[in-house]
Amino acid sequence: MTPAAIKPAISFDDLTKIDIRVGTIIEVLEVAKSDKLMKLIVDFGDHQRSILAGIKQERANPQEIAGKQALFVVNLPERKMAGELSQGMLFDIGYEDKLTPCLASPEYTVPNGTRAG
């Protein structure tokens, strides 16, 4: 793989606007109207969210991520896709570089809702 060019510089203030938190993926569900999306039910400590992720074709068994902690962007506007509501975004590694994506996750268990940054 040849690394992509670095994107244009942003300000530190721009970076602090992104709210990335650790959540535990409690459940991985099929999205009936989609060939790509799976519905993740994620525990953020004080609440749960439904987050849609395009992982159905990227993994032999999307269920394998259930029970794992990962990073999620939680301050995006809610978005309806394939008839389901997504309340955030899975922050994974590799997709943009056409690699098999993997979870961005803490090296040891931390409380759900812990902020990255």
Rosetta blueprint (number, residue, H / E / L):
1 M L
2 T L
3 P L
4 A L
5 A L
6 I L
7 K L
8 P L
9 A L
10 I L
11 S L
12 F H
13 D H
14 D H
15 L H
16 T H
17 K L
18 I L
19 D L
20 I E
21 R E
22 V E
23 G E
24 T E
25 I E
26 I E
27 E E
28 V E
29 L E
30 E E
31 V L
32 A L
33 K L
34 S L
35 D L
36 K L
37 L L
38 M E
39 K E
40 L E
41 I E
42 V E
43 D E
44 F L
45 G L
46 D L
47 H L
48 Q E
49 R E
50 S E
51 I E
52 L E
53 A E
54 G L
55 I L
56 K L
57 Q L
58 E L
59 R L
60 A L
61 N L
62 P H
63 Q H
64 E H
65 I H
66 A L
67 G L
68 K L
69 Q E
70 A E
71 L E
72 F E
73 V E
74 V L
75 N L
76 L L
77 P L
78 E L
79 R E
80 K E
81 M E
82 A L
83 G L
84 E E
85 L E
86 S E
87 Q L
88 G L
89 M E
90 L E
91 F L
92 D E
93 I E
94 G L
95 Y H
96 E H
97 D H
98 K L
99 L L
100 T L
101 P L
102 C E
103 L E
104 A L
105 S L
106 P L
107 E L
108 Y L
109 T L
110 V L
111 P L
112 N L
113 G L
114 T L
115 R E
116 A L
117 G L
